[in-house]
Amino acid sequence: MIMYAVIMAGGRGTRFWPRSREKKPKHLLDIISDKTIIQETVHRIKPLIMPENILIVTGQKHVHALMRQLPEIPSENIIIEPEGKNTAPCIGLAALHIGKRRR
């Protein structure tokens, strides 16, 4: 059995305003170390899940920043949400991608 991790990396940049903005939401900020929150998250789960099984769901605006910050994550594992609609649709989209891989 293959285990996957799904990281939800959406948002409008309002949680850490004024530091975060729409183009640079909290997961792209370095808050607690020299690594960004998304880098810290991937670093914590890499001992458990191989990078090729880590999926990141995000909006179109953040794809390139995530690819730059996470070169170990395959680009096809960065899933673009057609529209940010909160947790359930995000997880559903990731589940569809995982289901396609398992066929």
C-alpha positions as CSV (number, residue, x, y, z in Angstrom):
1,M,0.0,0.0,0.0
2,I,1.3,3.4,-1.0
3,M,0.7,6.3,1.4
4,Y,0.3,9.8,0.2
5,A,0.5,13.2,1.9
6,V,-1.7,16.1,0.8
7,I,-0.6,19.6,1.7
8,M,-3.2,22.3,1.2
9,A,-1.4,25.5,0.2
10,G,-4.1,27.8,-0.8
11,G,-5.1,31.1,0.6
12,R,-5.5,34.8,0.0
13,G,-2.8,36.1,2.1
14,T,-4.9,37.5,4.9
15,R,-3.8,35.4,7.9
16,F,-0.6,37.2,8.6
17,W,-1.5,40.5,7.1
18,P,0.3,42.8,6.6
19,R,3.2,40.5,6.1
20,S,1.3,38.1,3.9
21,R,-0.4,39.2,0.7
22,E,-2.3,37.5,-2.1
23,K,0.9,36.9,-4.1
24,K,2.8,35.7,-1.0
25,P,0.4,34.0,1.5
26,K,1.5,32.5,4.8
27,H,2.9,29.2,3.4
28,L,5.4,31.1,1.3
29,L,6.7,33.1,4.3
30,D,9.6,32.3,6.6
31,I,8.0,32.8,10.0
32,I,9.9,30.5,12.4
33,S,13.2,29.9,10.7
34,D,15.1,30.6,7.5
35,K,12.7,28.1,5.7
36,T,9.2,29.0,4.6
37,I,6.2,27.3,6.3
38,I,5.7,25.1,3.2
39,Q,9.4,24.0,3.3
40,E,9.1,23.3,7.0
41,T,6.0,21.2,6.4
42,V,7.6,19.1,3.6
43,H,10.8,18.7,5.7
44,R,8.7,17.3,8.6
45,I,6.9,14.7,6.5
46,K,9.8,13.6,4.3
47,P,10.9,10.9,6.8
48,L,7.5,9.3,6.5
49,I,6.5,10.0,2.8
50,M,8.7,10.0,-0.3
51,P,8.7,13.3,-2.2
52,E,7.0,11.6,-5.2
53,N,4.1,10.8,-2.9
54,I,3.6,14.3,-1.5
55,L,0.9,16.3,-3.3
56,I,0.5,20.0,-2.9
57,V,-2.8,21.6,-3.8
58,T,-2.6,25.3,-4.6
59,G,-3.8,28.2,-6.8
60,Q,-2.3,29.1,-10.1
61,K,-0.7,32.2,-8.6
62,H,1.6,30.2,-6.3
63,V,2.7,27.3,-8.5
64,H,6.0,28.8,-9.6
65,A,7.0,30.0,-6.1
66,L,6.2,26.5,-4.8
67,M,8.3,24.8,-7.5
68,R,11.2,27.1,-6.7
69,Q,10.9,26.5,-3.0
70,L,10.4,22.8,-3.2
71,P,12.6,21.4,-6.0
72,E,12.4,17.9,-4.5
73,I,8.7,17.7,-5.2
74,P,7.9,16.6,-8.8
75,S,6.1,19.4,-10.7
76,E,3.2,17.0,-11.5
77,N,2.6,16.8,-7.7
78,I,1.7,20.4,-7.5
79,I,-2.0,20.4,-8.3
80,I,-3.7,23.6,-9.3
81,E,-7.2,24.2,-7.9
82,P,-9.6,25.6,-10.5
83,E,-11.0,27.8,-7.8
84,G,-10.3,28.0,-4.1
85,K,-13.3,26.6,-2.3
86,N,-12.0,25.5,1.2
87,T,-10.9,22.1,2.6
88,A,-13.4,19.5,1.3
89,P,-13.1,20.3,-2.4
90,C,-9.3,20.6,-2.0
91,I,-9.1,17.1,-0.5
92,G,-11.5,15.8,-3.1
93,L,-9.3,17.1,-5.9
94,A,-6.2,15.5,-4.4
95,A,-8.1,12.2,-4.0
96,L,-9.0,12.3,-7.7
97,H,-5.4,12.7,-8.6
98,I,-4.3,9.9,-6.3
99,G,-7.1,7.6,-7.8
100,K,-5.7,8.2,-11.3
101,R,-2.2,7.2,-10.2
102,R,-3.5,3.9,-8.8
103,R,-5.1,2.7,-12.0
